[in-house]
Amino acid sequence: MKIPKTKWLLLAAAAVTLFLWTARESFQDTASVQGPPYGNTAASATRLIAIMSPSMLTSIKKQVGVTSETLSDAEKIKIVYGDGTNSSPIAQVMSSFYWQVYKPATSTITLAQLNKFFETYDEAWVKKNIPDVREFLKRYFIQGQNGAAQSGYLDALNTVWGQMSIQAAAAAAPKPEEKKESDKPAPVDNTLMYVAIGISATALFAVLITLLLPARNVL
C-alpha cells in the first residue's frame, strides 16, 4: 500500500515535533536565579536579605540567634546560609524549591506550584512563617524566572520550522508547464518525498547540534 505523497510532509513534521518535545531541556540558571548554595558569601546573603520582608528578617534572626541591628558580613551569612553548627532554614527551603520545582520546570512556574510545594514541606520554622517565605520565594524564583528559557531547545525549534517552511514553499511553487511527448510516459514526481526526507534530516541535525552545545544562560 502506497502512502500518498502529500502525507510525507505531515509524517515528517509529526516525527520531528515528537523528537524535539522529548529532547526539551529544563530551566537553566540565570543572573537572577542561581542554584545552591545560597548565602554562603556576604554578597549573596546581602542580596537575599534585601528581598525579605521585615517580619521574615526579624523571625529568622531570632531563629539563628542574631541580635544585631546592623548586620556584619558573618551575621548575614549565618542568617541565610548558616554556620559551622547549623544550616539556616532559608538556604534549606531555597535549595528544596530549586531542585523540586525550578530546575525540572519546562514552562513558567506559577503560584499554584509554589503553594503545592508548601503542602509537603514540613520544616518547623518555614511552617510558622509560610506567608513570608512564600513571598520571599515568589520574589526570587517566580519574578526572577523571566529569561530562564530552556537552553538551545527554542533555537533548534525555530531553525527546524524555518527550514521546513522554506523547503515546503519551494516544493509548492508552480513550475512552467513542459511540452509532453505523446510517445513517452509522464515521469513520476518524487519532489514531496525528497522534501520530507530533507526536512527530517535538517531537523535531526539541528537537535544533535543543540544537544552537543554547552548550556547557554539567557539573561
Secondary structure, DSSP 8 states (H G I E B T S, - for coil): ----GGGHHHHHHHHHHHHHHHT---B---SS---S--S-SHHHHHHHHHTS-HHHHHHHHHHHT---SS--HHHHHHHHTB-SS-B-HHHHHHHHHIIIIITT-SS---HHHHHHHHHH---HHHHHTHHHHHHHHIIIIITT-TT--BTTHHHHHHHHHHHHHHHHHHHHS--------TTS------HHHHHHHHHHHHHHHHHHHHHHS------
